[in-house]
């Protein structure tokens, strides 16, 4: 049997199994709308503009950097470590959304893709991709 993540035991059940989309996700919708607008208008003095002007190379570099920082923060113990992890998750999401905006991709499109995959094992889904070997 697989070992459970050591942090899961400390989370209340409603956090693990939300039944509806909370209003707390509305900032993601506002953020992607802002990013999509800035990808089109490129306002001077905007960090987002700087990223967009760097193209996929700069956006990808920042996304990788933020992913590494989030992974490192995941091993930090206690409330302070959890708060740092949440902070880094925010940075990672911002940069992922910025790359999506650069490509003109909306959250609705990504949500539709995730809905399409719902109920399918990730291993089965990956194995079904062209050029992929069977799940390990």
C-alpha positions as CSV (number, residue, x, y, z in Angstrom):
1,X,0.0,0.0,0.0
2,X,1.3,3.5,-0.8
3,X,2.5,5.6,2.0
4,X,0.3,8.7,2.6
5,X,1.8,12.1,2.5
6,X,2.9,13.1,6.0
7,X,1.0,16.4,5.9
8,X,-2.4,15.0,4.9
9,X,-3.2,13.8,8.4
10,X,-3.1,17.4,9.7
11,X,-5.7,18.7,7.3
12,X,-9.5,18.9,8.1
13,X,-11.6,16.7,5.8
14,X,-13.5,19.6,4.2
15,X,-10.2,21.0,2.9
16,X,-9.4,17.7,1.2
17,X,-12.9,17.1,-0.4
18,X,-14.6,20.4,-1.3
19,X,-18.1,19.9,-2.7
20,X,-18.4,23.2,-4.5
21,X,-16.1,25.8,-6.1
22,X,-15.4,28.3,-3.3
23,X,-15.5,32.0,-3.8
24,X,-11.8,31.9,-2.8
25,X,-11.0,30.8,-6.4
26,X,-12.5,34.0,-7.9
27,X,-9.1,35.8,-7.6
28,X,-7.7,33.2,-10.2
29,X,-10.4,34.3,-12.6
30,X,-9.7,38.0,-12.1
31,X,-5.9,37.3,-12.4
32,X,-6.2,35.4,-15.7
33,X,-8.4,38.2,-17.1
34,X,-5.8,40.8,-16.0
35,X,-3.0,38.7,-17.5
36,X,-4.9,38.2,-20.8
37,X,-5.4,41.9,-21.0
38,X,-1.8,42.7,-20.2
39,X,-0.6,40.2,-22.8
40,X,-2.5,42.2,-25.4
41,X,-1.8,45.8,-24.1
42,X,1.7,45.4,-22.7
43,X,1.4,48.3,-20.3
44,X,4.8,49.9,-19.5
45,X,6.3,49.4,-16.1
46,X,4.4,46.1,-15.6
47,X,6.1,42.9,-14.4
48,X,3.7,41.0,-16.6
49,X,4.7,43.1,-19.6
50,X,8.4,42.2,-18.9
51,X,7.5,38.5,-18.8
52,X,5.4,38.7,-21.9
53,X,8.2,40.5,-23.8
54,X,10.6,37.7,-22.8
55,X,8.4,35.2,-24.5
56,X,8.2,31.5,-23.7
57,X,11.9,31.5,-22.8
58,X,11.5,34.0,-19.9
59,X,8.1,32.7,-18.9
60,X,9.3,29.1,-18.9
61,X,12.5,30.1,-16.9
62,X,10.3,31.8,-14.2
63,X,7.8,28.9,-14.1
64,X,10.7,26.4,-13.6
65,X,12.2,28.6,-10.9
66,X,8.9,29.0,-9.0
67,X,8.3,25.2,-9.3
68,X,11.6,24.5,-7.7
69,X,10.9,27.0,-4.9
70,X,7.5,25.4,-4.2
71,X,9.1,22.0,-4.1
72,X,11.7,23.2,-1.6
73,X,9.1,24.8,0.5
74,X,7.0,21.6,0.6
75,X,9.6,20.0,2.9
76,X,9.6,22.9,5.4
77,X,7.9,21.9,8.7
78,X,5.3,23.6,10.9
79,X,3.0,26.5,10.3
80,X,5.8,28.7,9.0
81,X,6.7,26.1,6.4
82,X,3.1,25.7,5.4
83,X,2.7,29.5,5.0
84,X,5.9,29.5,2.9
85,X,4.6,26.7,0.7
86,X,1.3,28.6,0.2
87,X,3.2,31.7,-0.8
88,X,5.3,29.7,-3.3
89,X,2.2,28.0,-4.7
90,X,0.8,31.5,-5.4
91,X,3.9,32.4,-7.3
92,X,3.8,29.2,-9.3
93,X,0.1,29.7,-10.2
94,X,0.8,33.3,-11.2
95,X,3.6,32.3,-13.5
96,X,1.6,29.4,-15.0
97,X,-1.4,31.7,-15.6
98,X,1.0,34.2,-17.2
99,X,2.2,31.6,-19.6
100,X,-1.4,30.6,-20.3
101,X,-2.2,34.3,-21.1
102,X,0.8,34.5,-23.4
103,X,-0.7,31.6,-25.3
104,X,-4.2,33.1,-25.1
105,X,-5.5,30.2,-23.1
106,X,-8.3,30.7,-20.5
107,X,-9.0,28.9,-17.3
108,X,-12.2,27.6,-18.9
109,X,-10.2,25.8,-21.5
110,X,-8.0,24.2,-18.9
111,X,-11.0,23.3,-16.7
112,X,-12.7,21.7,-19.8
113,X,-9.5,19.6,-20.4
114,X,-9.5,18.5,-16.8
115,X,-13.2,17.7,-16.9
116,X,-12.5,15.6,-20.1
117,X,-9.9,13.6,-18.1
118,X,-12.1,13.2,-15.0
119,X,-12.6,9.6,-14.0
120,X,-9.7,8.4,-16.0
121,X,-6.6,7.1,-14.2
122,X,-3.6,9.4,-14.8
123,X,-1.5,6.3,-15.7
124,X,-4.1,5.2,-18.2
125,X,-4.4,8.7,-19.7
126,X,-0.7,9.1,-20.0
127,X,-0.3,5.6,-21.7
128,X,-3.0,6.6,-24.2
129,X,-1.0,9.5,-25.5
130,X,0.7,8.9,-28.9
131,X,4.2,7.7,-28.5
132,X,3.8,6.8,-24.9
133,X,4.7,3.4,-23.4
134,X,2.4,1.6,-21.0
135,X,2.1,3.0,-17.5
136,X,4.9,2.1,-15.2
